[in-house]
Amino acid sequence: MKAIFLCLWASFFLLACSGDEVCNEEGGCVPVCREGETNCSGACVDLQTDPSHCGQCGKTCSHSCDGGVCSCFPKCQCVFANGLWWCFHPTACGRACNETCAAWGLAPVADTEAWFAAQDTVAECQAVSEAFGLGSVVEVDGYGVACLEDAWGDHASDSGLIAPLTCSSYADCPSRHLTEMDQGWISCEADTNTRRSVCPCE
């Protein structure tokens, strides 16, 4: 038989909790969570896997939660960070931002100043990198077209991005990155030294 808990509520009412609840310190009923779950605002959640409560109550992830850490698995191709959606081409390497966004039926953000300002510091570059699940190690310098690009590597064997991401402190980078990029037009399969653009699309 399930126990019934009576809670003193509002100083003068007795509140009967259901068999799956117990009284909390405020005199209200809260759910009894199973082993491995935590009560977050009245809901039992697994802090290791819940993207709305990843590692702690209320910490949300843009994609998935893996071991209490926000992650991007399987490979995420568009993420939201610093107020913009950042995407890479789903099937090709060596494509600048006009083509990268077009692969999603979108265009690069028209406001190149907003684009630049969303990635020109280490903290902003890290925010994009972490949204893609690539960690916090990034490179920020006066790159001519890398705003953003991933690292050189073998993309034929990795369909996602290769860390670290590179961001640019060169103000004209977004305008150039519309049609240019490092390792431009080299296909993922043609070389083990390829790159992907990471572009803000709208």
C-alpha positions, -999 to +999 in steps of 0.1 A: +000+000+000+013+034-009+018+059+019-002+091+020+016+121+032-003+150+048+014+184+044+007+215+064+000+240+036-005+278+039-002+274+077-037+260+082-047+235+055-037+199+054-028+188+019-028+151+010+000+141-014-004+112-038+015+080-034+042+092-058+048+124-038+062+136-005+061+168+014+088+194+008+101+220+033+075+245+022+047+222+030+039+213-006+039+180-025+068+171-047+073+140-068+095+112-055+122+108-082+138+075-091+174+068-086+195+089-109+169+116-113+167+151-098+136+172-090+138+203-111+108+226-103+085+197-097+097+175-126+119+144-123+148+147-148+180+130-156+207+157-154+230+135-176+207+135-206+180+161-203+187+190-228+165+214-207+184+205-175+219+195-185+242+190-156+220+212-134+184+224-132+176+250-158+207+247-179+194+243-215+213+230-246+206+239-282+208+203-291+216+173-269+229+166-234+256+139-231+269+131-196+257+163-182+274+184-209+258+201-239+268+183-271+260+182-307+255+145-316+248+133-341+266+159-362+246+192-361+248+213-392+231+245-380+233+259-344+221+291-328+247+312-311+253+349-304+219+358-319+225+341-353+220+307-369+254+293-380+255+266-406+280+245-426+273+229-460+257+195-454+275+177-483+304+197-495+337+213-485+354+244-499+322+264-502+320+301-493+290+315-475+267+323-505+268+286-514+268+273-478+236+291-469+220+284-503+223+246-496+197+253-469+175+275-491+188+305-471+211+335-477+240+348-455+228+375-431+225+408-449+240+428-420+277+421-424+284+443-394+262+421-372+279+390-387+313+404-379+303+415-343+289+380-335+323+363-340+352+388-336+361+379-299+374+348-283+342+345-262+319+348-292+340+323-312+339+299-283+301+302-281+297+291-317+323+263-312+306+250-280+272+251-297+286+227-323+300+205-296+336+213-305+348+227-271+362+260-261+396+260-280+394+285-309+416+308-329+408+344-334+431+366-356+429+390-385+420+363-410+408+376-444+380+350-450+378+328-419+348+342-402+341+313-396+360+282-409+368+249-393+403+235-392+421+218-421+417+181-421+402+149-436+365+158-440+359+127-462+361+106-430+343+131-408+310+145-420+310+173-394+334+201-384+370+197-373+382+217-343+394+243-337+371+269-353+388+301-366+371+335-363+383+369-376+390+403-361+393+417-397+362+439-403+360+432-441+361+394-436+323+388-439+321+407-472+349+386-486+337+353-471+305+356-491+324+343-522+359+333-509+374+309-484+406+290-476+408+257-495+380+270-518+364+245-542+384+216-529+359+187-524+358+167-492+369+136-511+397+151-532+421+159-505+428+152-468+435+189-463+400+205-467+379+230-448+343+239-443+328+274-440+306+281-410+282+309-420+254+329-404+223+322-425+188+337-425 
